Structure formats: structure tokens, C-alpha cells
Amino acid sequence: MTGKALKAYNWFLQVGLALLIFFGCLRPYIIEAFRIPTPSMERTLLVGDHLLVLKVSKGQYIPWTDRVRPLLHNFRGGEHGLLMPGLGEVCRGEVIIFRYPVQPDTDFVKRVVALAGDTVRVSGDTLFVNDEPSPLGSMYQDPFSNNVIDDDWPGCLPRLQGRVPHLALSLLERNVIRDSSGNAAYVVPDGHVFMMGDNRDHSSDSRIWGPLDEGLIKGKALVIYWSWVPGGGLPNLSRITMLVR
């Protein structure tokens, strides 16, 4: 084998080994790439952004365990399947990739705004968590398209019946209480977190389909590794290597 042929062989061998490691180990269990298709997380994440997501931080879902359980196991998880051991806890403010509860084979991205036991309500475009105004979930307000669910929630739930797709009305209403001021508020149940899009007027999130079972979490968004200008076919170089916060 000539020197050039040997060099080319080694190059292809290294690339093949890297792909094998990524797709055989890193991608299923540690890190994965995701694309942002909708504006529900503006201005944090834009349409055309491509993310790297750390899956091992929350404990990766073990395929098929929502259908067939091993006879002996020590993994955590519930009806949505078993999970690998996680390296970190879910925290308020994190941007999370998760399996959409309405359609678990579809991935969603939202921000964690409240944890189990927290009370949540929205009044006049302000998010309140445990009766205190929260900076989370209010990254962007559309001044030209006010949304009823971002004006009075959960008080608006009965008025949304039949008007909003995938509204989990009965699921949400069972955890609605009255706070110390008499306002309707929602209590996040055990084993769940409350997710909201940063573009709150244009986001289908926990205010519609209910709290997120922690067993559906896939991982934490880390960094934007590539981005396209929507409709332009050009790279958005200013967003490449931006950390997701």
C-alpha cells in the first residue's frame, strides 16, 4: 500500500471509528443533536438553530421499556419507561428536551419554570411561582398577539374548552387551588415539572397539556452548534457556539 493510500485508509478508519462511537454510544445515551422547528422558544432559541443536548444528565430513556419490562432491574421510571441513572437534578430555568406527552415519539423543547410542589399562576402576562413573580417563562411577549392563557391562567381553563387542541382540562383542574389571596393557582404534582415556552403567546406547553412527567425528559440543551437563517438558506454565524441559557 502506497503512502497516500495508507494515509487515506487511516483517515477513513478514524472517521468511521468516530461515527461508530457517536452513533453507537454517545448519541443513544450521552449526547444528541436536535433542530428547532418552531418559534415557541424565541428569543432564546430561533427557528433554524441546531442544538447539542446532554442526555445523560437527566437519565436517558431505555428503549422499549414502556412496553416490555425486564423481570429483574434496578432502574427508576414509571409508565413511560425505565431510565438510566441521571447525573443531575432538574432545576428551574433549565431548557429541556423531552418526549411530548400527547405524542411521545415527538420531541419538544421548553423551559422548566416550576418543580413538584410549586404553585403556578399567570396574571396579566406575569408568571407567579409560589406567589412570587418569576423571571422565567417571560423571555418574550408578543405586543401584537395577546394570548388568553398568558393573561389569566389557570382561571381561563374553563373558557378554553373546545377551543384549544390537546387541552388536558380534567387533568389540570384536579390540581387547581385557591391561594391566600383567593386567586386560582395550580400545584405541580409529585414526579412532574411545569414547562413553558419563552415565547409565551405562541407556545403549547404545560398550561395546555399539563405537567411533564420527569420520565419523559431526554436531556438538557447545552449549545447551539449550527444555525440557519429561516427561509434564507444561509448560516446564521452569530449564533454558532452560543450556550443555551
NUMI-165172 format. One line per field, with one value per residue: x, y, z of N, C-alpha, C in turn; residue number from 1; residue in one letter. Coordinates in nm, 3 decimals. Layout:
n_xx: [X, ...]
n_yy: [Y, ...]
n_zz: [Z, ...]
ca_xx: [X, ...]
ca_yy: [Y, ...]
ca_zz: [Z, ...]
c_xx: [X, ...]
c_yy: [Y, ...]
c_zz: [Z, ...]
i: [NUM, ...]
aa: [A, ...]
***
This chain:
n_xx: [0.085, 0.062, 0.203, 0.017, -0.220, -0.227, -0.247, -0.498, -0.655, -0.619, -0.738, -1.011, -1.063, -1.040, -1.247, -1.465, -1.451, -1.501, -1.764, -1.887, -1.855, -2.000, -2.267, -2.315, -2.273, -2.241, -2.456, -2.703, -2.702, -2.561, -2.507, -2.686, -2.809, -3.039, -3.297, -3.446, -3.775, -3.991, -4.120, -4.156, -3.979, -3.855, -3.695, -3.480, -3.419, -3.408, -3.594, -3.436, -3.207, -2.964, -2.913, -2.696, -2.760, -2.735, -2.787, -2.736, -2.741, -2.994, -3.074, -3.111, -3.381, -3.465, -3.498, -3.804, -3.884, -4.119, -4.302, -4.221, -4.111, -3.806, -3.753, -3.598, -3.469, -3.309, -3.371, -3.496, -3.819, -4.143, -4.467, -4.401, -4.166, -3.836, -3.546, -3.203, -2.946, -2.933, -2.721, -2.770, -2.999, -3.326, -3.367, -3.511, -3.544, -3.386, -3.338, -3.503, -3.507, -3.766, -3.989, -4.289, -4.585, -4.840, -4.784, -4.559, -4.349, -4.255, -4.037, -4.007, -3.910, -3.870, -3.880, -3.804, -4.011, -4.122, -4.120, -4.204, -4.461, -4.455, -4.655, -4.832, -4.928, -5.062, -5.090, -5.197, -4.987, -4.774, -4.577, -4.628, -4.470, -4.508, -4.641, -4.475, -4.344, -4.191, -3.891, -3.867, -3.982, -4.079, -3.946, -4.005, -4.259, -4.533, -4.629, -4.838, -5.011, -5.186, -5.240, -5.491, -5.427, -5.200, -5.273, -5.458, -5.424, -5.452, -5.718, -5.850, -5.904, -6.164, -6.286, -6.148, -6.227, -6.289, -6.181, -5.906, -5.657, -5.565, -5.606, -5.574, -5.800, -5.943, -5.731, -5.570, -5.745, -5.785, -5.578, -5.598, -5.608, -5.708, -5.520, -5.365, -5.462, -5.695, -5.679, -5.694, -5.476, -5.220, -5.104, -4.806, -4.779, -4.631, -4.329, -4.330, -4.271, -4.314, -4.356, -4.276, -4.286, -4.051, -4.143, -4.417, -4.677, -4.709, -4.692, -4.736, -4.771, -4.717, -4.937, -5.138, -5.130, -5.068, -4.872, -4.528, -4.426, -4.143, -4.018, -4.028, -3.834, -3.557, -3.307, -3.071, -3.050, -2.753, -2.572, -2.573, -2.483, -2.498, -2.668, -2.933, -3.044, -3.383, -3.562, -3.377, -3.157, -2.899, -2.619, -2.650, -2.421, -2.367, -2.489, -2.377, -2.208, -2.319, -2.408, -2.684, -2.910]
n_yy: [-0.119, 0.218, 0.532, 0.746, 0.605, 0.463, 0.674, 0.778, 0.555, 0.538, 0.779, 0.742, 0.527, 0.646, 0.836, 0.663, 0.523, 0.734, 0.799, 0.558, 0.555, 0.785, 0.740, 0.487, 0.494, 0.756, 0.909, 0.757, 0.751, 0.959, 1.220, 1.421, 1.553, 1.815, 1.985, 2.308, 2.365, 2.543, 2.868, 2.875, 2.908, 3.151, 3.447, 3.296, 3.050, 3.008, 2.949, 2.721, 2.691, 2.455, 2.216, 2.080, 1.827, 1.725, 1.417, 1.230, 1.366, 1.379, 1.122, 0.882, 0.760, 0.418, 0.232, 0.069, -0.008, 0.096, -0.073, -0.342, -0.480, -0.561, -0.861, -0.852, -0.565, -0.252, 0.004, 0.341, 0.491, 0.508, 0.459, 0.549, 0.431, 0.292, 0.448, 0.536, 0.580, 0.914, 1.207, 1.447, 1.677, 1.799, 2.141, 2.463, 2.689, 2.559, 2.465, 2.219, 1.914, 1.698, 1.413, 1.458, 1.467, 1.418, 1.296, 1.076, 1.000, 1.228, 1.502, 1.775, 2.110, 2.309, 2.541, 2.477, 2.594, 2.555, 2.333, 2.009, 2.043, 2.319, 2.619, 2.755, 3.030, 3.260, 3.599, 3.882, 3.867, 3.808, 3.570, 3.380, 3.206, 3.013, 3.230, 3.442, 3.681, 3.557, 3.547, 3.364, 3.207, 3.435, 3.548, 3.660, 3.865, 3.893, 4.185, 4.232, 4.020, 3.912, 3.651, 3.452, 3.253, 3.348, 3.558, 3.514, 3.257, 2.965, 3.040, 3.082, 2.835, 2.692, 2.838, 2.769, 2.528, 2.314, 2.494, 2.496, 2.289, 1.965, 2.023, 1.948, 1.943, 1.821, 1.693, 1.908, 2.065, 1.920, 1.979, 2.243, 2.513, 2.755, 3.037, 3.223, 3.474, 3.433, 3.378, 3.169, 2.896, 2.667, 2.353, 2.183, 1.842, 1.557, 1.413, 1.546, 1.825, 2.173, 2.309, 2.576, 2.771, 3.015, 3.209, 3.308, 3.374, 3.222, 2.942, 2.601, 2.440, 2.331, 2.463, 2.391, 2.108, 1.996, 1.904, 1.796, 1.466, 1.351, 1.129, 1.153, 1.324, 1.397, 1.528, 1.798, 2.108, 2.221, 2.373, 2.582, 2.448, 2.489, 2.705, 2.811, 3.077, 3.141, 3.043, 3.161, 3.011, 3.049, 3.036, 3.128, 3.281, 3.422, 3.296, 3.051, 2.832, 2.944, 2.928, 2.766, 2.925]
n_zz: [0.000, -0.091, 0.031, 0.017, -0.017, 0.222, 0.403, 0.333, 0.393, 0.673, 0.745, 0.670, 0.839, 1.091, 1.079, 1.047, 1.290, 1.469, 1.394, 1.460, 1.739, 1.804, 1.704, 1.804, 2.077, 2.207, 2.093, 2.145, 2.429, 2.558, 2.428, 2.193, 1.880, 1.806, 1.623, 1.595, 1.519, 1.545, 1.657, 1.937, 2.145, 2.116, 2.248, 2.295, 2.163, 1.816, 1.511, 1.303, 1.451, 1.567, 1.811, 2.067, 2.294, 2.624, 2.722, 2.923, 3.159, 3.275, 3.278, 3.057, 2.857, 2.836, 2.554, 2.454, 2.707, 2.794, 2.702, 2.738, 3.031, 3.196, 3.386, 3.617, 3.755, 3.839, 3.775, 3.764, 3.699, 3.533, 3.402, 3.150, 3.079, 3.158, 3.309, 3.260, 3.512, 3.631, 3.613, 3.727, 3.893, 3.800, 3.739, 3.812, 3.544, 3.357, 3.014, 2.848, 2.663, 2.572, 2.561, 2.399, 2.580, 2.468, 2.229, 2.235, 2.059, 1.950, 1.986, 2.214, 2.309, 2.589, 2.870, 3.211, 3.454, 3.702, 3.984, 4.132, 4.372, 4.371, 4.334, 4.061, 3.864, 3.621, 3.561, 3.398, 3.206, 3.369, 3.525, 3.811, 4.066, 4.342, 4.460, 4.404, 4.173, 3.878, 3.685, 3.488, 3.188, 3.070, 2.859, 2.615, 2.493, 2.281, 2.145, 1.974, 1.965, 2.192, 2.426, 2.568, 2.756, 2.865, 3.013, 3.215, 3.393, 3.596, 3.571, 3.333, 3.222, 3.208, 3.003, 2.781, 2.688, 2.420, 2.245, 2.230, 2.101, 2.229, 2.497, 2.830, 3.021, 3.241, 3.372, 3.450, 3.606, 3.838, 4.007, 4.071, 4.294, 4.548, 4.623, 4.895, 4.848, 4.722, 4.454, 4.163, 4.139, 4.032, 4.143, 4.113, 4.054, 4.234, 4.105, 3.867, 3.643, 3.557, 3.244, 3.021, 2.721, 2.607, 2.434, 2.511, 2.423, 2.203, 2.245, 2.299, 2.589, 2.932, 3.034, 2.870, 2.797, 3.038, 3.338, 3.309, 3.309, 3.476, 3.376, 3.103, 3.022, 2.817, 2.807, 2.876, 2.709, 2.563, 2.385, 2.093, 1.799, 1.532, 1.295, 1.086, 0.875, 0.876, 0.591, 0.428, 0.354, 0.436, 0.659, 1.004, 1.141, 1.373, 1.582, 1.623, 1.839, 2.065, 2.406, 2.561, 2.758]
ca_xx: [0.000, 0.142, 0.188, -0.109, -0.330, -0.227, -0.298, -0.643, -0.713, -0.620, -0.836, -1.143, -1.075, -1.064, -1.382, -1.558, -1.449, -1.569, -1.908, -1.933, -1.864, -2.109, -2.399, -2.332, -2.265, -2.269, -2.588, -2.815, -2.702, -2.489, -2.531, -2.761, -2.837, -3.180, -3.324, -3.561, -3.862, -4.098, -4.074, -4.211, -3.876, -3.792, -3.580, -3.371, -3.390, -3.474, -3.614, -3.311, -3.099, -2.936, -2.861, -2.645, -2.834, -2.671, -2.894, -2.701, -2.759, -3.124, -3.103, -3.169, -3.487, -3.422, -3.600, -3.896, -3.924, -4.258, -4.385, -4.179, -4.022, -3.723, -3.801, -3.518, -3.399, -3.300, -3.381, -3.611, -3.910, -4.282, -4.542, -4.342, -4.045, -3.730, -3.443, -3.067, -2.916, -2.904, -2.609, -2.808, -3.140, -3.392, -3.366, -3.585, -3.468, -3.318, -3.405, -3.506, -3.567, -3.846, -4.088, -4.418, -4.679, -4.953, -4.731, -4.425, -4.244, -4.218, -3.959, -4.036, -3.812, -3.931, -3.804, -3.861, -4.041, -4.165, -4.094, -4.310, -4.496, -4.468, -4.781, -4.811, -5.039, -5.023, -5.185, -5.151, -4.860, -4.670, -4.574, -4.607, -4.436, -4.515, -4.691, -4.373, -4.317, -4.075, -3.837, -3.866, -4.101, -4.125, -3.835, -4.055, -4.402, -4.575, -4.715, -4.948, -5.092, -5.205, -5.298, -5.571, -5.364, -5.091, -5.333, -5.525, -5.415, -5.545, -5.857, -5.910, -5.918, -6.299, -6.321, -6.072, -6.287, -6.333, -6.117, -5.761, -5.623, -5.487, -5.625, -5.596, -5.877, -5.970, -5.602, -5.523, -5.838, -5.779, -5.472, -5.619, -5.648, -5.715, -5.409, -5.400, -5.532, -5.817, -5.654, -5.677, -5.336, -5.201, -4.999, -4.736, -4.781, -4.505, -4.274, -4.355, -4.223, -4.402, -4.279, -4.331, -4.202, -4.012, -4.235, -4.533, -4.802, -4.713, -4.632, -4.818, -4.686, -4.788, -5.064, -5.235, -5.133, -5.046, -4.734, -4.446, -4.370, -3.998, -3.973, -4.027, -3.722, -3.446, -3.179, -3.058, -2.990, -2.622, -2.509, -2.614, -2.363, -2.519, -2.794, -2.967, -3.139, -3.508, -3.603, -3.272, -3.058, -2.766, -2.590, -2.655, -2.293, -2.361, -2.549, -2.299, -2.134, -2.386, -2.460, -2.828, -2.934]
ca_yy: [0.000, 0.340, 0.625, 0.820, 0.512, 0.435, 0.794, 0.782, 0.444, 0.577, 0.886, 0.680, 0.444, 0.735, 0.890, 0.554, 0.496, 0.845, 0.783, 0.443, 0.597, 0.882, 0.681, 0.365, 0.515, 0.893, 0.956, 0.697, 0.758, 1.070, 1.350, 1.409, 1.679, 1.845, 2.104, 2.388, 2.386, 2.639, 2.985, 2.876, 2.941, 3.281, 3.471, 3.209, 2.959, 3.052, 2.850, 2.702, 2.655, 2.314, 2.207, 1.958, 1.802, 1.628, 1.326, 1.153, 1.448, 1.353, 0.978, 0.854, 0.659, 0.290, 0.197, -0.044, -0.042, 0.137, -0.182, -0.468, -0.457, -0.676, -0.927, -0.800, -0.440, -0.154, 0.134, 0.422, 0.519, 0.470, 0.407, 0.593, 0.357, 0.298, 0.546, 0.515, 0.672, 1.051, 1.270, 1.575, 1.701, 1.901, 2.269, 2.573, 2.770, 2.479, 2.437, 2.073, 1.838, 1.591, 1.348, 1.526, 1.374, 1.384, 1.211, 1.051, 0.983, 1.362, 1.574, 1.916, 2.183, 2.417, 2.577, 2.438, 2.714, 2.518, 2.194, 1.943, 2.112, 2.462, 2.670, 2.833, 3.103, 3.370, 3.710, 3.999, 3.834, 3.784, 3.435, 3.373, 3.074, 3.023, 3.365, 3.543, 3.699, 3.481, 3.594, 3.253, 3.194, 3.565, 3.599, 3.736, 3.888, 3.946, 4.301, 4.241, 3.899, 3.868, 3.518, 3.443, 3.168, 3.423, 3.673, 3.468, 3.110, 2.871, 3.085, 3.080, 2.698, 2.654, 2.910, 2.714, 2.400, 2.307, 2.598, 2.475, 2.147, 1.890, 2.078, 1.844, 2.020, 1.746, 1.668, 2.032, 2.117, 1.845, 2.035, 2.387, 2.552, 2.899, 3.078, 3.305, 3.595, 3.393, 3.356, 3.031, 2.860, 2.525, 2.287, 2.083, 1.714, 1.485, 1.344, 1.624, 1.963, 2.259, 2.359, 2.686, 2.827, 3.154, 3.289, 3.255, 3.393, 3.127, 2.819, 2.494, 2.391, 2.269, 2.532, 2.328, 1.961, 1.951, 1.894, 1.696, 1.354, 1.355, 1.015, 1.187, 1.415, 1.336, 1.588, 1.943, 2.176, 2.274, 2.473, 2.588, 2.416, 2.539, 2.776, 2.861, 3.187, 3.083, 3.078, 3.225, 2.915, 3.095, 3.011, 3.241, 3.259, 3.488, 3.212, 2.928, 2.814, 3.010, 2.842, 2.779, 2.966]
ca_zz: [0.000, -0.101, 0.143, 0.003, 0.008, 0.366, 0.469, 0.309, 0.469, 0.814, 0.762, 0.667, 0.958, 1.204, 1.064, 1.075, 1.434, 1.533, 1.369, 1.538, 1.879, 1.820, 1.682, 1.881, 2.222, 2.250, 2.053, 2.218, 2.574, 2.620, 2.364, 2.068, 1.813, 1.781, 1.543, 1.640, 1.403, 1.570, 1.731, 2.073, 2.244, 2.091, 2.162, 2.339, 2.053, 1.694, 1.406, 1.231, 1.544, 1.590, 1.947, 2.127, 2.418, 2.714, 2.763, 3.042, 3.279, 3.334, 3.277, 2.926, 2.844, 2.781, 2.454, 2.465, 2.844, 2.816, 2.652, 2.799, 3.145, 3.235, 3.507, 3.728, 3.721, 3.948, 3.711, 3.801, 3.588, 3.553, 3.288, 3.024, 3.053, 3.256, 3.282, 3.309, 3.623, 3.590, 3.682, 3.785, 3.919, 3.719, 3.809, 3.750, 3.449, 3.255, 2.888, 2.847, 2.554, 2.631, 2.475, 2.409, 2.644, 2.379, 2.122, 2.289, 1.959, 1.907, 2.087, 2.238, 2.389, 2.669, 2.989, 3.339, 3.532, 3.837, 4.021, 4.208, 4.495, 4.347, 4.282, 3.939, 3.803, 3.534, 3.569, 3.326, 3.141, 3.469, 3.581, 3.956, 4.120, 4.488, 4.491, 4.375, 4.030, 3.832, 3.558, 3.393, 3.103, 3.021, 2.780, 2.501, 2.486, 2.152, 2.174, 1.878, 1.969, 2.330, 2.436, 2.690, 2.856, 2.928, 3.080, 3.337, 3.397, 3.533, 3.576, 3.199, 3.171, 3.164, 2.880, 2.669, 2.649, 2.281, 2.164, 2.225, 2.080, 2.329, 2.630, 2.931, 3.118, 3.365, 3.438, 3.511, 3.706, 3.965, 4.092, 4.087, 4.429, 4.570, 4.708, 5.010, 4.802, 4.653, 4.312, 4.117, 4.117, 4.001, 4.220, 4.032, 4.129, 4.255, 3.989, 3.747, 3.636, 3.477, 3.131, 2.944, 2.617, 2.632, 2.353, 2.582, 2.350, 2.091, 2.296, 2.357, 2.697, 3.044, 3.056, 2.781, 2.805, 3.174, 3.386, 3.240, 3.386, 3.466, 3.297, 2.961, 2.995, 2.744, 2.842, 2.889, 2.595, 2.601, 2.299, 1.952, 1.722, 1.394, 1.282, 0.953, 0.866, 0.825, 0.457, 0.351, 0.308, 0.475, 0.801, 1.097, 1.207, 1.503, 1.685, 1.636, 1.965, 2.178, 2.510, 2.583, 2.897]
c_xx: [0.089, 0.117, 0.058, -0.228, -0.341, -0.284, -0.450, -0.715, -0.725, -0.725, -0.978, -1.166, -1.106, -1.205, -1.486, -1.567, -1.522, -1.720, -1.965, -1.950, -1.983, -2.245, -2.422, -2.336, -2.308, -2.411, -2.701, -2.819, -2.642, -2.525, -2.599, -2.788, -2.987, -3.190, -3.448, -3.650, -3.967, -4.045, -4.117, -4.109, -3.801, -3.796, -3.460, -3.324, -3.472, -3.495, -3.486, -3.193, -3.086, -2.862, -2.790, -2.708, -2.763, -2.779, -2.865, -2.728, -2.890, -3.158, -3.179, -3.273, -3.431, -3.530, -3.675, -3.941, -4.060, -4.354, -4.352, -4.080, -3.936, -3.772, -3.728, -3.448, -3.399, -3.304, -3.504, -3.698, -4.049, -4.344, -4.481, -4.211, -3.942, -3.620, -3.308, -3.043, -2.877, -2.790, -2.647, -2.958, -3.196, -3.402, -3.453, -3.492, -3.399, -3.405, -3.390, -3.566, -3.642, -3.940, -4.225, -4.523, -4.794, -4.910, -4.585, -4.315, -4.201, -4.144, -3.999, -3.919, -3.884, -3.838, -3.878, -3.885, -4.084, -4.143, -4.211, -4.333, -4.509, -4.611, -4.751, -4.941, -4.981, -5.131, -5.126, -5.013, -4.745, -4.684, -4.544, -4.579, -4.425, -4.546, -4.589, -4.356, -4.188, -4.024, -3.841, -3.995, -4.153, -4.015, -3.883, -4.206, -4.435, -4.670, -4.838, -5.041, -5.103, -5.280, -5.369, -5.504, -5.246, -5.142, -5.396, -5.528, -5.387, -5.691, -5.928, -5.944, -6.060, -6.340, -6.249, -6.130, -6.338, -6.266, -5.969, -5.732, -5.539, -5.499, -5.659, -5.675, -5.897, -5.842, -5.555, -5.614, -5.828, -5.673, -5.482, -5.670, -5.671, -5.601, -5.458, -5.475, -5.661, -5.802, -5.645, -5.530, -5.327, -5.084, -4.937, -4.729, -4.643, -4.460, -4.290, -4.287, -4.317, -4.318, -4.352, -4.233, -4.168, -4.097, -4.376, -4.665, -4.817, -4.649, -4.739, -4.733, -4.772, -4.918, -5.176, -5.243, -5.090, -4.899, -4.660, -4.396, -4.219, -3.942, -3.969, -3.911, -3.609, -3.312, -3.185, -2.991, -2.861, -2.579, -2.571, -2.488, -2.375, -2.653, -2.810, -3.059, -3.268, -3.544, -3.494, -3.168, -2.916, -2.742, -2.599, -2.534, -2.287, -2.414, -2.469, -2.209, -2.198, -2.434, -2.609, -2.850, -3.080]
c_yy: [0.125, 0.431, 0.700, 0.730, 0.480, 0.553, 0.805, 0.674, 0.481, 0.686, 0.829, 0.594, 0.531, 0.794, 0.784, 0.522, 0.607, 0.835, 0.668, 0.480, 0.689, 0.816, 0.557, 0.386, 0.655, 0.934, 0.890, 0.731, 0.886, 1.205, 1.328, 1.547, 1.693, 1.975, 2.175, 2.419, 2.497, 2.756, 2.988, 2.912, 3.072, 3.364, 3.388, 3.118, 3.001, 2.936, 2.842, 2.672, 2.503, 2.301, 2.075, 1.944, 1.694, 1.539, 1.256, 1.232, 1.417, 1.204, 0.940, 0.742, 0.532, 0.241, 0.069, -0.075, 0.015, 0.028, -0.315, -0.437, -0.580, -0.733, -0.875, -0.673, -0.350, -0.012, 0.207, 0.444, 0.469, 0.418, 0.443, 0.521, 0.376, 0.394, 0.500, 0.609, 0.810, 1.110, 1.400, 1.585, 1.804, 2.030, 2.371, 2.651, 2.690, 2.464, 2.288, 2.022, 1.720, 1.530, 1.412, 1.432, 1.330, 1.287, 1.180, 1.026, 1.116, 1.432, 1.721, 1.978, 2.299, 2.444, 2.530, 2.566, 2.681, 2.369, 2.137, 2.017, 2.262, 2.497, 2.765, 2.905, 3.214, 3.476, 3.831, 3.983, 3.812, 3.644, 3.444, 3.228, 3.089, 3.167, 3.476, 3.557, 3.627, 3.539, 3.486, 3.249, 3.326, 3.631, 3.687, 3.744, 3.949, 4.063, 4.310, 4.120, 3.847, 3.736, 3.504, 3.358, 3.237, 3.549, 3.633, 3.316, 3.068, 2.915, 3.078, 2.940, 2.662, 2.721, 2.854, 2.583, 2.407, 2.408, 2.573, 2.326, 2.091, 1.949, 1.966, 1.906, 1.945, 1.720, 1.793, 2.076, 2.044, 1.899, 2.187, 2.415, 2.703, 2.938, 3.170, 3.432, 3.562, 3.371, 3.207, 3.006, 2.710, 2.470, 2.177, 1.952, 1.652, 1.415, 1.419, 1.761, 2.041, 2.328, 2.475, 2.726, 2.972, 3.252, 3.253, 3.271, 3.293, 2.995, 2.725, 2.426, 2.336, 2.340, 2.469, 2.178, 1.907, 1.941, 1.781, 1.592, 1.354, 1.237, 1.041, 1.279, 1.339, 1.397, 1.739, 2.000, 2.246, 2.394, 2.467, 2.563, 2.460, 2.610, 2.825, 2.981, 3.132, 3.135, 3.136, 3.130, 2.953, 3.064, 3.140, 3.230, 3.319, 3.400, 3.084, 2.936, 2.889, 2.906, 2.869, 2.809, 3.005]
c_zz: [0.000, 0.018, 0.138, 0.034, 0.157, 0.445, 0.455, 0.388, 0.618, 0.841, 0.766, 0.791, 1.079, 1.199, 1.097, 1.222, 1.509, 1.516, 1.450, 1.684, 1.899, 1.811, 1.767, 2.030, 2.262, 2.218, 2.130, 2.366, 2.633, 2.558, 2.230, 2.012, 1.790, 1.703, 1.595, 1.521, 1.420, 1.654, 1.877, 2.180, 2.210, 2.219, 2.205, 2.228, 1.932, 1.599, 1.323, 1.319, 1.554, 1.723, 1.973, 2.265, 2.498, 2.772, 2.895, 3.169, 3.350, 3.340, 3.152, 2.933, 2.779, 2.685, 2.488, 2.607, 2.882, 2.772, 2.719, 2.910, 3.169, 3.368, 3.630, 3.683, 3.843, 3.891, 3.762, 3.678, 3.618, 3.426, 3.154, 2.991, 3.163, 3.211, 3.335, 3.428, 3.572, 3.673, 3.750, 3.806, 3.821, 3.800, 3.736, 3.657, 3.341, 3.130, 2.861, 2.717, 2.616, 2.527, 2.503, 2.468, 2.555, 2.271, 2.154, 2.186, 1.898, 2.020, 2.093, 2.315, 2.458, 2.788, 3.114, 3.420, 3.675, 3.858, 4.102, 4.341, 4.479, 4.304, 4.166, 3.902, 3.716, 3.541, 3.498, 3.265, 3.240, 3.526, 3.731, 3.994, 4.271, 4.533, 4.465, 4.224, 3.990, 3.701, 3.450, 3.312, 3.052, 2.937, 2.665, 2.507, 2.350, 2.176, 2.083, 1.882, 2.111, 2.334, 2.570, 2.797, 2.923, 2.997, 3.213, 3.338, 3.541, 3.534, 3.442, 3.150, 3.128, 3.032, 2.757, 2.617, 2.505, 2.190, 2.142, 2.207, 2.195, 2.469, 2.728, 3.047, 3.249, 3.442, 3.511, 3.625, 3.840, 4.060, 4.106, 4.228, 4.432, 4.664, 4.819, 4.973, 4.728, 4.504, 4.280, 4.088, 4.097, 4.083, 4.135, 4.110, 4.142, 4.126, 3.859, 3.757, 3.545, 3.372, 3.062, 2.835, 2.649, 2.551, 2.398, 2.507, 2.235, 2.132, 2.348, 2.462, 2.810, 3.078, 2.973, 2.808, 2.942, 3.213, 3.316, 3.338, 3.366, 3.386, 3.148, 2.923, 2.926, 2.781, 2.843, 2.764, 2.638, 2.517, 2.160, 1.869, 1.576, 1.389, 1.139, 0.965, 0.806, 0.686, 0.370, 0.295, 0.344, 0.621, 0.882, 1.188, 1.347, 1.615, 1.711, 1.759, 2.081, 2.278, 2.530, 2.729, 2.914]
i: [1, 2, 3, 4, 5, 6, 7, 8, 9, 10, 11, 12, 13, 14, 15, 16, 17, 18, 19, 20, 21, 22, 23, 24, 25, 26, 27, 28, 29, 30, 31, 32, 33, 34, 35, 36, 37, 38, 39, 40, 41, 42, 43, 44, 45, 46, 47, 48, 49, 50, 51, 52, 53, 54, 55, 56, 57, 58, 59, 60, 61, 62, 63, 64, 65, 66, 67, 68, 69, 70, 71, 72, 73, 74, 75, 76, 77, 78, 79, 80, 81, 82, 83, 84, 85, 86, 87, 88, 89, 90, 91, 92, 93, 94, 95, 96, 97, 98, 99, 100, 101, 102, 103, 104, 105, 106, 107, 108, 109, 110, 111, 112, 113, 114, 115, 116, 117, 118, 119, 120, 121, 122, 123, 124, 125, 126, 127, 128, 129, 130, 131, 132, 133, 134, 135, 136, 137, 138, 139, 140, 141, 142, 143, 144, 145, 146, 147, 148, 149, 150, 151, 152, 153, 154, 155, 156, 157, 158, 159, 160, 161, 162, 163, 164, 165, 166, 167, 168, 169, 170, 171, 172, 173, 174, 175, 176, 177, 178, 179, 180, 181, 182, 183, 184, 185, 186, 187, 188, 189, 190, 191, 192, 193, 194, 195, 196, 197, 198, 199, 200, 201, 202, 203, 204, 205, 206, 207, 208, 209, 210, 211, 212, 213, 214, 215, 216, 217, 218, 219, 220, 221, 222, 223, 224, 225, 226, 227, 228, 229, 230, 231, 232, 233, 234, 235, 236, 237, 238, 239, 240, 241, 242, 243, 244, 245]
aa: [M, T, G, K, A, L, K, A, Y, N, W, F, L, Q, V, G, L, A, L, L, I, F, F, G, C, L, R, P, Y, I, I, E, A, F, R, I, P, T, P, S, M, E, R, T, L, L, V, G, D, H, L, L, V, L, K, V, S, K, G, Q, Y, I, P, W, T, D, R, V, R, P, L, L, H, N, F, R, G, G, E, H, G, L, L, M, P, G, L, G, E, V, C, R, G, E, V, I, I, F, R, Y, P, V, Q, P, D, T, D, F, V, K, R, V, V, A, L, A, G, D, T, V, R, V, S, G, D, T, L, F, V, N, D, E, P, S, P, L, G, S, M, Y, Q, D, P, F, S, N, N, V, I, D, D, D, W, P, G, C, L, P, R, L, Q, G, R, V, P, H, L, A, L, S, L, L, E, R, N, V, I, R, D, S, S, G, N, A, A, Y, V, V, P, D, G, H, V, F, M, M, G, D, N, R, D, H, S, S, D, S, R, I, W, G, P, L, D, E, G, L, I, K, G, K, A, L, V, I, Y, W, S, W, V, P, G, G, G, L, P, N, L, S, R, I, T, M, L, V, R]
***
